[in-house]
Amino acid sequence: MRKITTVFLRENGCINVNEKILITCPKKLSPWLAAEVRSLGFTDLREGDAFVETTGDFADAMRLNLHVRTGHRVLYRIASFAAKNPDDLYQRVRGIPWEKILYEHGEHAYLCVTSTVDTPSIRDSRFVNQRAKDAIVDRIGERRGKRPDSGAKRDRAVVYIYWRGYDVEVYLDTSGEPLSRRGYRRIPLEAPMQETLAAAVVLATGWDGKACFVNPMCGSGTLAIEAALYASRTAPGLLRKNFGFYHLRGFDAAAWRKLKLNARAAEHKSTARIIATDISPDAIAAARQNAKMAGVEGMIEFYLCPFADTPIPEQAGVIVVNPPYGERTGDVDELGNLYKEIGDFFKQRGKGHTGFIFTGNLQLAKRIGLRTSRRIPFYNGSIECRLLEYPLY
C-alpha cells in the first residue's frame, strides 16, 4: 500500500503549494467553465462532464471562488492515498495534520464531511463521512485537547472525500456553500433557473456584453441579472458573505482583500441595454428586488407586459426566452400554443437579432416553427435540456 501524500503547510497553517484543484459544475457546463478558468490564466486543464481540473496554490483557489460564474465548488486537494476498507481510511485520514488546518488560536472548530464513493467495501457514503469525521475530530482532540463539532451545515470548514476503487483523495471544499448561491436571489418564485446555469446560458449565446440582451418571461430575473454581472465584469464572488476558506487556519485575510480590490478595479460601466419583461407583477417585483441585491438594478430595464409586447431595440442583439416546459410548471397541452406564440414573436419582432429558447421539452420546441442553427445540451437539475439558437433574418 502506497504511503500517504500530504501537501506542505506553512508554519502558520496556511496551505501554500501547487496542488490539484477540482472545480465542479452541473452536468454539461464544463465547456463554459473551462473557458472561464483559462481566461483567469490557468493553462493546465483537464475537462470532464461535470468538472474542470487544474493546479494551483491556495491563493488560486480563492481567486477561482471569486471569479468563476459557472462552477459550483472549488476543491483543493490536501492528501491522496490508498485504502482498502473503512479502517484504512480512518488511519490515513487521521494521519493528516488537521490541527494545522482546522483549528486556530484556541477557537472551537466546526466541520462538515461529504464524500463521493465507488468502492466495493462501501454501500453507503454516509458511513465514509462518519469514519472520516471521526478520524479528524479524534486527531484534533488528541493534539489540542478539544474535539471540534461537526454536522451537515456547509457554512464553515468542509472536507470532501473522493474514494474510487482503492484510491482516495481528500479535499478542502474552499467554497462551502455552492457558488451558485450568490446571495442576491431573495425572492426565487417558482422553478427558478440556478445562477450558475443562467450564467452558462448567457455565455453560450456568445453575447459580447455590449449588444442588447432581451429576456422576455424573465421570472425572478436570474438570466438578466447574470447578464448584467457579466456585462459589467462584476466578479460573482463579491456578492457572497461567506466561503469555506474563511474558516481554515491561516486564512490570509489581507490577500483576500487585495483580490477583491483588484476585482472591483476591473469592473466597468456597461452601455448594453438589458431588458427583462414579465406578465406577472410578482415576477417583476421579485426580479427588481433581486437585481437590487446584486447591485445591477440600474442596468436592467424592467417592463410589466406580455412577452409579445416586449420592447425590442433596433440594435442587433440576443433575445433569450426560458419558457416552462411541462416538467415542473405549466400544462404540456396548453404550452404547445405558448411555444407557437413565441415562434410568431421571433418572426414578427426579432428580425436582425438572434433568438434563443432554453427548454427541456424538444417536442414543444417543434412548435416554434423555425430552423435552429445550434442545439446546445444542458441539464437543469436532472432534466436534460437544450439551448436552441434561431437566427432571425
Residue, then its C-alpha position, 0 to 999 in steps of 0.5 A: m500500500r502506497k504511503i500517504t501524500t500530504v501537501f506542505l503547510r506553512e508554519n502558520g497553517c496556511i496551505n501554500v503549494n501547487e496542488k490539484i484543484l477540482i472545480t465542479c459544475p452541473k452536468k454539461l457546463s464544463p465547456w463554459l467553465a473551462a473557458e472561464v478558468r483559462s481566461l483567469g490564466f490557468t493553462d493546465l486543464r483537464e475537462g470532464d462532464a461535470f468538472v474542470e481540473t487544474t493546479g494551483d496554490f491556495a491563493d488560486a483557489m480563492r481567486l477561482n471562488l471569486h471569479v468563476r460564474t459557472g462552477h459550483r465548488v472549488l476543491y483543493r486537494i490536501a492528501s491522496f492515498a490508498a485504502k482498502n476498507p473503512d479502517d484504512l481510511y480512518q488511519r490515513v485520514r487521521g494521519i493528516p495534520w488537521e490541527k494545522i488546518l482546522y483549528e486556530h488560536g484556541e477557537h472551537a472548530y466546526l466541520c462538515v464531511t461529504s464524500t463521493v464513493d465507488t468502492p466495493s467495501i462501501r454501500d453507503s457514503r454516509f458511513v465514509n463521512q462518519r469514519a472520516k469525521d471521526a478520524i479528524v475530530d479524534r486527531i484534533g482532540e488528541r493534539r489540542g485537547k478539544r474535539p471540534d463539532s461537526g454536522a451537515k451545515r456547509d457554512r464553515a470548514v468542509v472536507y470532501i472525500y473522493w474514494r474510487g476503487y482503492d484510491v482516495e483523495v481528500y479535499l478542502d471544499t474552499s467554497g462551502e456553500p455552492l457558488s451558485r448561491r450568490g446571495y442576491r436571489r431573495i425572492p426565487l418564485e417558482a422553478p427558478m433557473q440556478e445562477t450558475l446555469a443562467a450564467a452558462v446560458v448567457l455565455a453560450t449565446g456568445w453575447d459580447g456584453k455590449a449588444c442588447f440582451v432581451n429576456p422576455m418571461c424573465g421570472s425572478g430575473t436570474l438570466a438578466i441579472e447574470a447578464a448584467l454581472y457579466a456585462s459589467r465584469t462584476a466578479p460573482g464572488l463579491l456578492r457572497k458573505n461567506f466561503g469555506f476558506y474563511h474558516l481554515r487556519g491561516f486564512d490570509a485575510a489581507a490577500w483576500r482583500k487585495l483580490k477583491l480590490n483588484a476585482r472591483a478595479a476591473e469592473h466597468k460601466s456597461t452601455a448594453r441595454i438589458i431588458a427583462t419583461d414579465i406578465s406577472p407583477d410578482a415576477i417583476a417585483a421579485a426580479r427588481q428586488n433581486a437585481k437590487m441585491a446584486g447591485v445591477e438594478g440600474m442596468i436592467e430595464f424592467y417592463l410589466c407586459p406580455f412577452a409579445d409586447t416586449p420592447i425590442p431595440e433596433q440594435a442587433g442583439v440576443i433575445v433569450v426566452n426560458p419558457p416552462y416546459g411541462e416538467r415542473t410548471g405549466d400544462v404540456d397541452e396548453l404550452g404547445n400554443l405558448y411555444k407557437e406564440i413565441g415562434d410568431f414573436f421571433k418572426q414578427r419582432g426579432k428580425g436582425h437579432t438572434g433568438f434563443i429558447f432554453t427548454g427541456n421539452l424538444q417536442l414543444a420546441k417543434r412548435i416554434g416553427l423555425r430552423t435552429s442553427r445550434r442545439i446546445p445540451f444542458y441539464n437543469g437539475s436532472i432534466e436534460c435540456r437544450l439551448l436552441e439558437y434561431p437566427l432571425y433574418 
